[in-house]
Structures are given as structure tokens and as C-alpha cells.
Amino acid sequence: MKNPLVLGIIPARFASTRFPGKLLYPILEKPLLQHTYENAKKCTMLDEIVIATDDERIAAFACSLEAPVVMTPSSCSTGTDRIASVIENHKPYANFSIIVNIQGDEPCLHPQTIDSTIQALLQNTAAQMST
């Protein structure tokens, strides 16, 4: 049996209320979002990663990383809303069985942590989510 397709989505909002533009703020010479995306790319269990945003600045930066980008409505008030918008409105992503929410502002999230979460879902088919 073929493993289900696994999609990582990085919700990326520019309009943070406490620190607007934080995802593009440089940390150790790279924007925060770049660290997060590069760590996610090291995951062995993700079939694809996409950045979901409503902001052209973040979209342009993601494109400079050659990262897939989906524009989401500005009415999405949470990262979960952004993820739902990607799945509901963009047909290529509707075929993924497992969706992983990778927080854009977690640049130190270890790739093995993401892979372990995916593995837990694959091993327990009764599980509907993992965090």
C-alpha cells in the first residue's frame, strides 16, 4: 500500500499585531520565514511544502526562495483558516491525506519533530490529528 501524500503548509502573515513583518525580519542574516522554510525542506516525510499568505511582500520573498506560494484571502484570521483556504480552494492540494501546519515563526523547529508527528499519524490510522 502506498503511503498517503503529506503536505506541509506554512501560514505566513505579515500583519502580526505585536511585530508586523516579523516573518521577513532577518535573524542570523536570513529572514525568519527563510529559516522556517529551509528547516521544513529537510523533513523526509513531506511530499510538498507551500507557503500560504495574503501579503504580496511575503509572496515575493517566498518566490525568491523558489517556494510554492498560495495567496489566501485577507479575511483569514488564523493560520488554520489559511490552511483550510489552501485545501478548499486550490485543487492540487485537495489530494493530500495528511496536512501539517508548520508555524512560520518557528525557525528552530527541528525537521525530525515534524517527521515524528507525521509518523505518529501514519502508525495510528484512527488518529485524526497530531500536534
C-alpha positions in Angstrom: 0.0 0.0 0.0 1.3 3.4 -1.0 1.8 6.0 1.8 -0.6 8.9 1.8 0.5 12.2 0.4 1.8 14.6 3.1 1.6 18.4 2.6 3.3 20.9 4.8 1.7 24.4 4.9 3.4 27.4 6.3 0.8 30.1 7.1 2.7 33.4 6.7 1.1 36.6 7.8 2.8 40.0 7.5 0.3 41.8 9.7 1.3 40.4 13.1 -0.3 42.6 15.8 2.7 42.5 18.1 5.5 42.6 15.5 4.3 43.5 11.9 6.6 42.0 9.3 8.4 39.6 11.7 8.5 36.8 9.2 10.7 38.9 6.9 12.8 40.2 9.8 16.5 39.0 9.5 17.8 36.6 12.1 21.4 35.5 11.7 21.4 37.1 8.2 18.3 35.4 6.9 14.6 36.3 7.3 12.7 34.3 9.9 10.5 32.7 7.2 13.5 31.5 5.3 14.9 29.6 8.3 11.4 28.0 8.8 11.1 27.0 5.2 14.6 25.6 4.9 14.1 23.5 8.1 10.8 22.2 6.7 12.5 21.2 3.5 14.8 19.0 5.5 11.8 16.8 6.5 11.9 13.4 4.9 8.2 12.7 5.2 6.8 15.8 3.5 5.9 15.4 -0.2 5.4 19.1 -0.7 5.6 22.4 1.2 3.6 25.5 0.4 3.6 29.0 1.9 0.1 30.4 2.4 -0.1 34.2 2.7 -2.3 37.2 1.9 0.6 39.5 1.6 2.5 40.3 -1.7 5.7 41.1 0.2 5.8 37.6 1.7 4.7 36.0 -1.6 7.5 37.8 -3.4 10.0 36.7 -0.8 8.7 33.1 -1.0 9.1 33.2 -4.8 12.7 34.3 -4.4 13.3 31.1 -2.4 11.6 29.2 -5.2 8.9 28.1 -2.6 5.4 27.4 -3.8 3.0 30.1 -2.7 -0.7 30.2 -2.4 -2.4 33.6 -1.9 -5.2 33.4 0.7 -7.9 35.9 1.5 -7.1 38.6 3.9 -10.2 37.6 5.8 -8.4 34.5 7.1 -7.9 35.5 10.7 -5.8 32.5 11.8 -3.2 30.1 10.3 -5.8 27.3 10.5 -8.1 29.5 8.3 -5.3 30.0 5.8 -4.6 26.2 5.7 -8.3 25.5 5.2 -8.4 28.0 2.3 -5.5 26.3 0.6 -7.1 22.9 0.8 -10.6 24.1 -0.2 -9.7 26.5 -3.0 -6.6 25.0 -4.7 -7.3 21.7 -6.4 -3.7 20.4 -6.5 -3.7 20.3 -2.7 -7.0 18.5 -2.3 -5.4 15.1 -2.8 -3.1 15.2 0.2 -4.2 12.9 3.1 -2.1 14.5 5.8 -1.8 18.3 6.2 1.0 19.6 8.5 0.7 23.1 9.9 4.2 24.5 10.2 4.2 27.8 12.1 6.1 30.4 10.1 7.6 31.9 13.2 9.2 28.7 14.4 12.6 28.8 12.7 14.2 26.3 15.2 11.6 23.6 14.8 13.6 20.5 14.1 12.8 18.6 10.9 12.7 15.3 12.9 10.0 16.7 15.1 7.8 17.3 12.1 8.7 13.8 10.7 7.9 12.2 14.1 4.5 13.9 14.1 3.7 12.6 10.6 4.9 9.1 11.5 2.6 9.0 14.5 -0.4 9.7 12.2 0.8 7.1 9.8 1.1 4.5 12.5 -2.3 5.2 14.1 -4.9 5.3 11.4 -7.6 6.1 14.0 -5.9 9.4 14.8 -7.3 12.4 13.0 -4.8 14.9 14.1 -1.5 15.3 15.9 0.2 18.3 17.4 
